[in-house]
Amino acid sequence: MLFDIRGHKRTVVRWVYGGLALIFLVGFVGFGVGSDVGGGLLGGGHGGSARGHGGGGGGSLEDQADELRERSRATRPITTPGGG
């Protein structure tokens, strides 16, 4: 055994480690760590179909960056510092 703990302290340590394990489990499942689900259960609707990809993987980071640039150009005019 790593620590020689006896009696009440041993019970407390078991409960603390059990609680931490439960917190990690809920966090990993809730945020989708280690899965291909975008955001897990607590993602707030950031799935592929919300982006207009029809549920696909979303493409590469370059494709996503290009799409965001196109969206920003379509929603706001580009102005220059000189007012032109």
N, C-alpha and C positions, 0 to 999 in steps of 0.2 A: 504494500500500500504506500502511496506517495506521502501521505500525512498520517500520523498515528493519532487519530481523533476518536474519542470514545464518548459514549453517553449522548446527552442532549445536543451537543455541538454537531455530532455526526448526523443526527436527524435534520438539523437546521441546514447543514451543508448540502445534504441530499435534496431538500426542498428548494434551496436556492438554485442549484444546478438544474434541477428539473424545470423550475420556472424559466430559467434562461433558455433552456432547450425548447420549451414551448413558445417563447417569444420569438426565437430564431425561426422555428418552423412556421409560425403564423406569418412572420415577415417575409420569408422566402416564398411561400405559397401566395401571399397577398400581392406581392410585387412581381411575381412571375420570374424569379431568379432561376436560371438554368433551363428555361423553356423557350420555345419560339413564339409564345403568346406575347403580343405587344402590350406590356403593362400589367399583366396578370389580372387578378380579380379587382384590384384597386386602381386600375389604369384610367378610369374615367372616360372610356369611349375613345381611346386613341388607336382603334384597330385599323386594319388596312382599308376596309370599305369606307370609313369616314374620310379618308384622304382621296377617294376617287379612284383607287386602283382596283376596285372590285374584289377585295379580299386578298390581293397578291402580297408578295413579300415586301414591296415598296421600292425595289431596285437598289442601285448602289447609292452611296452618299453623294456622288457627283450628280446623279439624276435627281435626287431629292433637293439638292441645292439649286439646280437649274429650275426645278418646278417652283420652289419658293421665290426665286428671283422673278419669274414670270408672273406669279400671283401678285407680288408687291408692285410690279410695274403696272399691272392692270387695275390696281386699287388706288394708287396715289400717283400724281404727276411728279416727274423728276424735275427738280429745280436746281439751278446753279447758284453759287454764292453771290454772283454779280447781278442776280435778279433777272437773268435772261433765260 
